[in-house]
Amino acid sequence: MIELATAFTAELDAATRSAARTLLYDVFEDMTEHDWDHALGGMHVVMREDGELVGHASVVQRQLLHGGRALRTGYVEAVAVRADRRGRGHGDTLMAEVERLIRGAYDLGALGASDLAATFYPKRGWLHWQGPTSALTPDGIQRTEAEDGSVFVLPLSIPLDLSGALICDWRAGDVW
């Protein structure tokens, strides 16, 4: 039986936090402590099958700059489904809840997709960002050319120019 739960980071018990962290390290070969830290501080969507954690996603608040505006953004982090449970629609179930959270609280949804996941998000209505990406760093705005082509957005009520510049707020580790 599949169970889906949504909770703030502070509401996750230690066992669930530990299981989610372990899942992410199992799924992503290049997972770092910065990546784990990026998944914290917002809302988590956890999926259990027969009581065992098999999927996770989180939404954290970030500010993205676009078209002269600061946009309150629901940024998607740490989307993962255990390898032996893939191909059963679990990713879609997780993302449906993530998208519900974003639609209820933010101007925009955004995420940085791995090459493996780049075909998944457009099927759900996420749009591929075509313009240049940058980060607002302590030293000013810095281009993030390596991230160009990996950012997807879920537009809501704010008009977007997908070929325009998109600037993310600063954080340690991968900024996108």
C-alpha positions, -999 to +999 in steps of 0.1 A: +000+000+000+013+035-010+012+063+016+020+099+008+028+124+035+037+161+035+056+178+064+079+207+072+115+197+078+109+204+116+080+179+116+100+150+102+111+126+129+147+115+130+140+081+114+123+097+084+150+123+079+176+095+081+157+073+056+153+102+032+190+111+034+200+075+029+176+072-001+191+103-017+227+091-012+217+057-027+200+073-058+225+100-066+262+090-070+273+126-067+251+136-037+269+159-012+262+174+022+254+207+004+228+189-017+212+174+015+212+208+031+195+223+001+166+199+006+160+211+041+140+240+055+109+237+035+082+211+028+090+174+022+068+149+004+076+114+015+063+082-001+061+049+018+052+016+004+042-010+031+057+013+057+091+017+040+103+050+025+106+046-013+103+082-025+111+118-015+109+153-028+111+187-012+101+223-019+122+251-005+116+288-009+141+308-030+141+341-048+147+341-085+152+374-104+137+378-138+124+407-158+133+432-131+113+413-105+121+391-075+099+361-077+090+340-046+099+306-060+091+271-048+123+254-057+122+216-060+150+196-045+159+160-038+133+142-060+141+105-058+125+071-061+142+040-049+156+021-079+135-010-074+103+010-073+108+031-105+085+027-134+053+025-113+043+062-114+058+071-080+077+101-095+045+115-110+027+110-076+055+128-058+055+157-083+018+161-083+020+169-046+050+191-051+032+210-078+001+214-055+024+230-028+040+253-054+006+265-068-006+272-033+023+294-021+046+307-048+049+329-079+068+303-098+082+268-095+117+260-106+143+232-104+176+221-118+172+188-135+198+161-140+204+148-175+185+116-165+154+135-154+153+162-182+126+143-202+104+137-171+095+173-162+082+186-196+057+158-196+043+174-164+041+209-179+074+222-167+091+245-193+127+243-202+145+277-195+161+288-227+179+320-215+211+325-196+213+316-160+233+334-133+236+336-095+236+366-072+268+359-053+285+378-026+307+392-054+278+403-076+260+385-104+280+357-119+270+337-150+264+300-144+269+287-180+273+251-169+237+252-157+223+267-189+199+241-203+193+223-170+168+247-154+130+241-157+102+263-145+065+258-137+049+292-146+020+303-126+006+338-127+037+358-135+045+363-172+079+349-181+103+354-211+119+319-213+147+334-234+155+361-208+180+360-180+172+341-148+192+348-117+191+326-085+199+336-050+232+325-035+238+294-015+268+271-008+274+242-031+255+240-064+236+273-067+210+257-091 
